[in-house]
Structures are given as structure tokens and as C-alpha cells.
Amino acid sequence: MHARNPYREPPDFQALADAYPPLQQHIIATANGSSIDFKDEASQRRLTEAILHRDFGLTLELPPNRLCPPVPNRLNYILWLEDIVEASSLAIRPDDRVHPVRGLDIGTGASAIYPLLGCSLHPNWTFAGIDVDETSLEYARYNVRANGLQDRISVVRADKEGPMLLPMFQSRWNYDFVMCNPPFYSSREDVAQSAAAKELGPNAVCTGADVEMITDGGETAFVGRMVEESLALKDRCRWYTSMLGKMSSLKHIVQTLRDSKVDNYAVAELVQGQTRRWIIAWSFEDVRLPDSLARLSHPGLQNIMPARNTLKQRLPPTADDAQLPVTVSDIICSVEGLVVDHGAAEAPVLDLIVSASGDVWSRAARRKRQKEMQVEEVAAIEVRMTCRIRLGAGCLVFDWVKGRERSLFESFASHIERKVASAMTHDMH
């Protein structure tokens, strides 16, 4: 589960019932306090309502034959999106960071749970939620209105045979992210086999309609269509993302992206109890995510991981932690042609955002500058590389933040590494 998810530990069910009385009749006394019957549909629905009411100030109305979204699970995806929005903001000019964050939720469902959660947590987030099912659309619109969010969440009807990313084709808006919790299964038999394999969780009840759970070709075909449409829309959206329920689907979609020459992608894993899900994200922009968000350490998945955007320089145990930020800052500031943003960090914390219009650190670049005897105004020309430099546990960390030329980022990191190593060797002597 996401590190910021408050439901990493089970909630106090009795305290929830005290805050939301309709849950009270479903409370069961246990040796450890209280719980509910997770196999009982009514109990699950009251629990979801209670969490949304107490913790998010949201109300929810659902038809009996549509999925009741478990809040901890849905919140995981929103928290991960928070992370990529925050990481991507490092590549955006400060003046542009205040704009509303726009999300598109494909298959928003009767609950419209993702837009509701996102907007309740972030006053500057807005959403378009699309669905093909009339019943789900009716309830989604009701839930948006009931929570007074109709100015920030639009619910759009899509045609099953039409574009999945319909609002992007219809409007001039650019989006910060697309999210999707797709129908995972290709048939009822597929659902039954997955349930037998405990993918649905043996301790829970599933109330979903076929339209929410089943699609021709399963999730691989569904997300494959997303990839195809994104190739036409490109940078109309910063990050296209989708949940996936099967590792085999993840491998297939990564191969589809590679075949389409998309090398800027990320893979994440969300675990909730016995349920394991993956997220695939891809972008046509030059915004890069750190390895902590873009790569998994899973040994069986290394061949589908994206290239590393985070490089680390090990520091000797004798390194002076107090002096190191000063040393690194001095080295970087000595390179003409770099733009350095010290951000919110204060000394002695090291956290720098460094931008360059090209290779301005190599010997060849220095010779060229001396020959021309002039330095261009860096802020006025195109930034080709942005890197975040920070101090990790016993290492110097370089995160590639922006750019299309990996060699430029690697060359810069290597240059700073050599200078830092040389300075530390000199200090020790």
C-alpha cells in the first residue's frame, strides 16, 4: 500500500460507526475489537460510505448492481498520481505550476470515486469522467452534484465504439494525467477463474456488473486502445496511466509502447491485502520521473523496466556531511551557463534543480566559450536538460527531471561526480 495511505492499518470500525451510525448494525465484535463481514454486500457499502463521510466529507449513492469501490484501494492510485504530478512540477516553470491540475478518468463508474477523492484532497484539481454505461453515468452525475463538485467534475457519455479519450478530442484543454481502472476480464469464465485464484479476494464480495468488469480482449486490448489513441494525441496529456490486474498484461503493454517507440514510461505496483495491481504510465513530453516512481525492483520484471532516470554516486564513510552541500554547490555554481534553483531547501540540506541549454561543462564547451568570450543568457534559450541533485543515504543522487537526450544527463552527472570525488580526495589530504 502507498506509504501515505492512512488505511495501511485497519480502521477502528467502532469509531467509524460512531461517526456514521448506518454502519453500526454491521459491526461485529472480535477478539481484537470490532470488524464487519466483508462477504456481506450491505456491510461493504456502509463501510465505504462511512469512510467517505468521516474522512473526506463525501456522500455516495450507488445502485445495487454496480461496484462498491473500496476506498483504501482507490486512494492508492490517487496518491501515486499525486506523486507524479509533484515530480513533474519540477520540470515546469514556477509561474506555470499554479494552473489547475486536469485529470481524465476513463470508466469513471457509478461512484465517480477517483474524481471525488482527487477533488476532495486537492482544491486545484479538476476532472472529466467518462463512461459508456447509462446507469453508471446517471449515478456518477448524481454523486458529483450531491457533493457540490459539478463545477470541477464533468461526467461525459462515450460511445463503446468511439474514442476512449473523447474529452481530449472534443476540447482544447490539455490534461496533466489520464487514469483508468479498466475492465480486467475478457469473459465471465475469466472472472470465475480469477476468483478461484483469489484475485478478487476470498474474503470479499464482488458486486460489479459485466460492463464494469468484462471487455472484449480483456484489459490488454482495452489499454492497448488507450496507447493507440495516445499516439495521435501525444502531448495533449502529460501522463497517460492505467491500472492493470495481470503481470502478463503489463508485459504486453510495455512491449506495445516499445514497438511504438515510446521510451518515456513508468511501472508501479500497488498492493492491498491479497490484491496486487500494476500501473503503467507513459508520456510523449520531455518530463522524466525518478526511479522511485518509474521502476520496480521485482527480479522477474527487470527486462521490461524503463531505463534508469536516477544515478547515484557512493560517498566514502569519511565524507563530511556538513561540508558536502557546500562543496557540491560550489562545483555546480562554478560551471558557467547553468541555471541553479536552490528550491525550498535550506543549508545544510542539499537539494538543487540544475538546468542547462546543452553541454556547457565539458572541456570542449569551456574552450568554445573562451574563444567566443561570451556567455548566452541561459534563461532566454531552450532548456535541454534539467537535473535534481540531492543527498541520499551515503550517496549523491542525480534525478533526470527534464530532457530528451539521456546522454546529456549522464554526461552532466558524470562530470559532477568526478569533480566531487576529486574535491573530497583533496579535502582528506
DACORNOR-V686254 format. One record per pair of residues at least 6 apart in sequence whose ideal C-beta (glycine too) atoms are under 7 Angstrom apart, sorted by sequence separation. I is the first residue (numbers start at 0). GAP is how many residues later the second one is. D is the distance in whole Angstrom. If there is no record, write none. Layout:
{{I & GAP & D} {I & GAP & D}}
This chain:
{{16 & 6 & 4} {27 & 6 & 7} {36 & 6 & 5} {37 & 6 & 6} {51 & 6 & 4} {52 & 6 & 7} {61 & 6 & 6} {107 & 6 & 7} {118 & 6 & 5} {130 & 6 & 5} {143 & 6 & 5} {157 & 6 & 7} {162 & 6 & 5} {184 & 6 & 5} {193 & 6 & 6} {199 & 6 & 5} {214 & 6 & 7} {243 & 6 & 5} {331 & 6 & 6} {344 & 6 & 4} {358 & 6 & 5} {368 & 6 & 6} {402 & 6 & 6} {0 & 7 & 5} {15 & 7 & 6} {16 & 7 & 4} {26 & 7 & 5} {27 & 7 & 5} {35 & 7 & 4} {107 & 7 & 6} {117 & 7 & 5} {167 & 7 & 6} {214 & 7 & 5} {268 & 7 & 7} {269 & 7 & 5} {332 & 7 & 6} {388 & 7 & 7} {389 & 7 & 5} {27 & 8 & 6} {51 & 8 & 5} {88 & 8 & 5} {118 & 8 & 7} {157 & 8 & 5} {256 & 8 & 5} {331 & 8 & 6} {342 & 8 & 6} {26 & 9 & 6} {27 & 9 & 6} {104 & 9 & 5} {117 & 9 & 6} {130 & 9 & 7} {143 & 9 & 5} {184 & 9 & 7} {243 & 9 & 7} {268 & 9 & 6} {269 & 9 & 7} {295 & 9 & 7} {388 & 9 & 6} {399 & 9 & 4} {16 & 10 & 5} {25 & 10 & 5} {104 & 10 & 6} {155 & 10 & 6} {229 & 10 & 5} {267 & 10 & 7} {294 & 10 & 5} {341 & 10 & 6} {342 & 10 & 6} {35 & 11 & 6} {48 & 11 & 6} {128 & 11 & 6} {143 & 11 & 6} {155 & 11 & 6} {266 & 11 & 7} {267 & 11 & 4} {294 & 11 & 6} {340 & 11 & 7} {386 & 11 & 6} {387 & 11 & 4} {47 & 12 & 7} {114 & 12 & 4} {293 & 12 & 6} {339 & 12 & 6} {340 & 12 & 4} {386 & 12 & 7} {13 & 13 & 6} {164 & 13 & 7} {266 & 13 & 6} {294 & 13 & 7} {386 & 13 & 6} {387 & 13 & 5} {12 & 14 & 6} {114 & 14 & 5} {140 & 14 & 5} {225 & 14 & 6} {339 & 14 & 5} {386 & 14 & 6} {102 & 15 & 6} {139 & 15 & 5} {264 & 15 & 7} {265 & 15 & 4} {293 & 15 & 6} {385 & 15 & 4} {397 & 15 & 4} {25 & 16 & 7} {84 & 16 & 6} {225 & 16 & 6} {264 & 16 & 6} {337 & 16 & 6} {338 & 16 & 4} {385 & 16 & 4} {25 & 17 & 4} {44 & 17 & 7} {111 & 17 & 5} {249 & 17 & 7} {264 & 17 & 4} {290 & 17 & 6} {384 & 17 & 7} {385 & 17 & 6} {136 & 18 & 6} {263 & 18 & 7} {290 & 18 & 6} {337 & 18 & 5} {384 & 18 & 4} {13 & 19 & 7} {51 & 19 & 6} {222 & 19 & 5} {263 & 19 & 5} {289 & 19 & 6} {290 & 19 & 4} {336 & 19 & 6} {382 & 19 & 7} {383 & 19 & 6} {13 & 20 & 5} {25 & 20 & 5} {47 & 20 & 5} {50 & 20 & 5} {136 & 20 & 6} {261 & 20 & 5} {288 & 20 & 6} {289 & 20 & 5} {331 & 20 & 7} {336 & 20 & 7} {384 & 20 & 7} {12 & 21 & 4} {47 & 21 & 6} {100 & 21 & 7} {107 & 21 & 3} {222 & 21 & 7} {287 & 21 & 5} {356 & 21 & 6} {383 & 21 & 6} {12 & 22 & 6} {47 & 22 & 7} {102 & 22 & 6} {104 & 22 & 6} {107 & 22 & 6} {108 & 22 & 7} {190 & 22 & 6} {324 & 22 & 6} {327 & 22 & 6} {331 & 22 & 6} {337 & 22 & 6} {386 & 22 & 6} {12 & 23 & 6} {22 & 23 & 4} {44 & 23 & 5} {47 & 23 & 6} {100 & 23 & 6} {107 & 23 & 5} {190 & 23 & 7} {265 & 23 & 5} {324 & 23 & 5} {328 & 23 & 7} {336 & 23 & 3} {384 & 23 & 5} {21 & 24 & 5} {22 & 24 & 6} {43 & 24 & 5} {99 & 24 & 5} {100 & 24 & 5} {101 & 24 & 5} {102 & 24 & 5} {103 & 24 & 5} {104 & 24 & 4} {105 & 24 & 6} {106 & 24 & 6} {128 & 24 & 6} {263 & 24 & 7} {324 & 24 & 7} {335 & 24 & 7} {356 & 24 & 5} {383 & 24 & 6} {384 & 24 & 6} {395 & 24 & 6} {109 & 25 & 7} {126 & 25 & 7} {218 & 25 & 6} {256 & 25 & 5} {267 & 25 & 7} {324 & 25 & 4} {334 & 25 & 6} {356 & 25 & 6} {386 & 25 & 6} {99 & 26 & 5} {109 & 26 & 4} {125 & 26 & 5} {126 & 26 & 5} {127 & 26 & 5} {128 & 26 & 5} {129 & 26 & 5} {131 & 26 & 5} {187 & 26 & 7} {218 & 26 & 6} {226 & 26 & 7} {253 & 26 & 7} {321 & 26 & 5} {323 & 26 & 7} {334 & 26 & 5} {356 & 26 & 6} {357 & 26 & 5} {386 & 26 & 7} {21 & 27 & 7} {22 & 27 & 4} {108 & 27 & 5} {115 & 27 & 7} {128 & 27 & 7} {130 & 27 & 7} {131 & 27 & 7} {186 & 27 & 6} {218 & 27 & 7} {252 & 27 & 5} {265 & 27 & 6} {266 & 27 & 7} {268 & 27 & 6} {356 & 27 & 6} {384 & 27 & 6} {111 & 28 & 4} {127 & 28 & 6} {129 & 28 & 5} {131 & 28 & 5} {184 & 28 & 6} {185 & 28 & 7} {189 & 28 & 7} {249 & 28 & 5} {265 & 28 & 4} {266 & 28 & 7} {354 & 28 & 5} {355 & 28 & 7} {19 & 29 & 7} {109 & 29 & 4} {182 & 29 & 6} {183 & 29 & 7} {184 & 29 & 5} {219 & 29 & 5} {223 & 29 & 7} {226 & 29 & 5} {230 & 29 & 6} {266 & 29 & 6} {355 & 29 & 5} {19 & 30 & 4} {109 & 30 & 6} {118 & 30 & 5} {182 & 30 & 5} {185 & 30 & 7} {218 & 30 & 5} {222 & 30 & 5} {226 & 30 & 6} {249 & 30 & 6} {354 & 30 & 7} {18 & 31 & 7} {108 & 31 & 7} {111 & 31 & 5} {115 & 31 & 6} {182 & 31 & 5} {185 & 31 & 6} {246 & 31 & 7} {354 & 31 & 5} {107 & 32 & 5} {110 & 32 & 6} {111 & 32 & 6} {182 & 32 & 4} {185 & 32 & 4} {219 & 32 & 5} {223 & 32 & 6} {244 & 32 & 6} {353 & 32 & 7} {16 & 33 & 7} {19 & 33 & 5} {115 & 33 & 7} {118 & 33 & 5} {184 & 33 & 6} {219 & 33 & 7} {226 & 33 & 7} {243 & 33 & 7} {335 & 33 & 6} {352 & 33 & 6} {353 & 33 & 5} {15 & 34 & 4} {18 & 34 & 7} {19 & 34 & 6} {118 & 34 & 6} {183 & 34 & 7} {242 & 34 & 5} {243 & 34 & 5} {15 & 35 & 7} {18 & 35 & 4} {183 & 35 & 5} {352 & 35 & 6} {353 & 35 & 6} {77 & 36 & 6} {129 & 36 & 6} {182 & 36 & 7} {242 & 36 & 6} {243 & 36 & 6} {76 & 37 & 7} {129 & 37 & 7} {181 & 37 & 5} {351 & 37 & 5} {15 & 38 & 6} {114 & 38 & 5} {240 & 38 & 6} {241 & 38 & 6} {266 & 38 & 6} {336 & 38 & 6} {73 & 39 & 5} {77 & 39 & 5} {127 & 39 & 4} {182 & 39 & 6} {240 & 39 & 7} {335 & 39 & 5} {338 & 39 & 5} {349 & 39 & 7} {350 & 39 & 5} {73 & 40 & 6} {77 & 40 & 5} {181 & 40 & 4} {240 & 40 & 4} {265 & 40 & 6} {338 & 40 & 6} {349 & 40 & 6} {111 & 41 & 7} {181 & 41 & 6} {239 & 41 & 7} {264 & 41 & 5} {336 & 41 & 6} {349 & 41 & 4} {66 & 42 & 6} {68 & 42 & 5} {74 & 42 & 6} {238 & 42 & 5} {239 & 42 & 5} {65 & 43 & 7} {73 & 43 & 6} {77 & 43 & 7} {111 & 43 & 7} {262 & 43 & 7} {65 & 44 & 4} {68 & 44 & 4} {238 & 44 & 5} {237 & 45 & 6} {179 & 46 & 7} {198 & 46 & 7} {62 & 47 & 6} {107 & 47 & 7} {237 & 47 & 6} {61 & 48 & 5} {352 & 48 & 7} {61 & 49 & 6} {234 & 49 & 5} {237 & 49 & 6} {358 & 49 & 6} {233 & 50 & 4} {234 & 50 & 5} {253 & 50 & 4} {59 & 51 & 6} {360 & 51 & 6} {358 & 52 & 6} {250 & 53 & 6} {360 & 54 & 5} {355 & 56 & 7} {57 & 58 & 5} {105 & 58 & 6} {177 & 59 & 5} {176 & 60 & 7} {181 & 60 & 6} {55 & 61 & 7} {103 & 61 & 7} {163 & 61 & 6} {174 & 61 & 7} {176 & 61 & 6} {181 & 61 & 7} {183 & 61 & 4} {327 & 61 & 7} {57 & 62 & 6} {163 & 62 & 6} {173 & 62 & 5} {174 & 62 & 4} {175 & 62 & 5} {176 & 62 & 5} {177 & 62 & 5} {178 & 62 & 5} {179 & 62 & 4} {180 & 62 & 5} {56 & 63 & 6} {103 & 63 & 6} {173 & 63 & 7} {177 & 63 & 6} {179 & 63 & 7} {55 & 64 & 5} {103 & 64 & 7} {164 & 64 & 5} {176 & 64 & 6} {6 & 65 & 4} {113 & 65 & 6} {163 & 65 & 6} {167 & 65 & 5} {162 & 66 & 6} {324 & 66 & 7} {4 & 67 & 6} {323 & 67 & 7} {164 & 68 & 6} {167 & 68 & 5} {327 & 68 & 7} {65 & 69 & 7} {167 & 69 & 7} {4 & 70 & 6} {65 & 70 & 6} {0 & 71 & 7} {4 & 71 & 6} {101 & 71 & 6} {103 & 71 & 5} {62 & 72 & 6} {102 & 72 & 7} {105 & 72 & 7} {200 & 72 & 7} {101 & 73 & 5} {102 & 73 & 6} {106 & 73 & 6} {200 & 73 & 5} {1 & 74 & 5} {4 & 74 & 6} {101 & 74 & 5} {102 & 74 & 5} {103 & 74 & 5} {104 & 74 & 5} {105 & 74 & 4} {106 & 74 & 6} {200 & 74 & 6} {0 & 75 & 6} {3 & 75 & 5} {100 & 75 & 5} {106 & 75 & 6} {62 & 76 & 6} {102 & 76 & 6} {197 & 76 & 6} {1 & 77 & 4} {61 & 77 & 6} {1 & 78 & 6} {60 & 78 & 6} {132 & 78 & 5} {314 & 79 & 6} {311 & 80 & 7} {313 & 80 & 7} {314 & 80 & 6} {60 & 81 & 6} {313 & 81 & 5} {314 & 81 & 6} {60 & 82 & 6} {312 & 82 & 6} {59 & 83 & 6} {311 & 83 & 4} {312 & 83 & 4} {311 & 84 & 7} {331 & 84 & 7} {60 & 85 & 7} {311 & 85 & 5} {330 & 85 & 6} {58 & 87 & 5} {309 & 87 & 6} {310 & 87 & 4} {58 & 88 & 6} {309 & 88 & 7} {330 & 88 & 5} {57 & 89 & 5} {309 & 89 & 5} {330 & 89 & 6} {308 & 90 & 6} {84 & 91 & 6} {308 & 91 & 4} {84 & 92 & 7} {327 & 92 & 6} {330 & 92 & 7} {83 & 93 & 7} {326 & 93 & 7} {80 & 96 & 6} {326 & 96 & 5} {80 & 98 & 6} {306 & 99 & 7} {76 & 102 & 7} {310 & 102 & 5} {108 & 103 & 6} {312 & 104 & 5} {318 & 105 & 6} {312 & 107 & 7} {315 & 108 & 7} {289 & 109 & 4} {317 & 110 & 6} {287 & 112 & 5} {287 & 113 & 6} {287 & 114 & 6} {286 & 115 & 6} {285 & 116 & 5} {285 & 117 & 6} {285 & 118 & 5} {67 & 139 & 6} {66 & 140 & 6} {65 & 141 & 7} {66 & 141 & 4} {64 & 142 & 7} {65 & 142 & 7} {65 & 143 & 6} {64 & 144 & 5} {66 & 145 & 5} {65 & 146 & 7} {87 & 150 & 6} {83 & 155 & 6} {43 & 161 & 6} {38 & 164 & 7} {40 & 164 & 5} {37 & 165 & 5} {38 & 165 & 7} {39 & 165 & 7} {37 & 166 & 5} {38 & 166 & 5} {40 & 166 & 5} {76 & 166 & 6} {79 & 188 & 6} {79 & 190 & 7} {76 & 193 & 7} {75 & 194 & 5} {75 & 196 & 6} {90 & 196 & 5} {83 & 197 & 7} {72 & 199 & 5} {79 & 199 & 6} {87 & 199 & 5} {71 & 200 & 6} {72 & 202 & 7} {86 & 202 & 5} {86 & 203 & 6} {83 & 205 & 6} {86 & 206 & 6} {83 & 209 & 6} {82 & 210 & 6} {89 & 263 & 6} {0 & 270 & 6} {0 & 271 & 6} {90 & 295 & 6} {89 & 298 & 6} {90 & 310 & 5} {89 & 311 & 5} {90 & 311 & 4}}
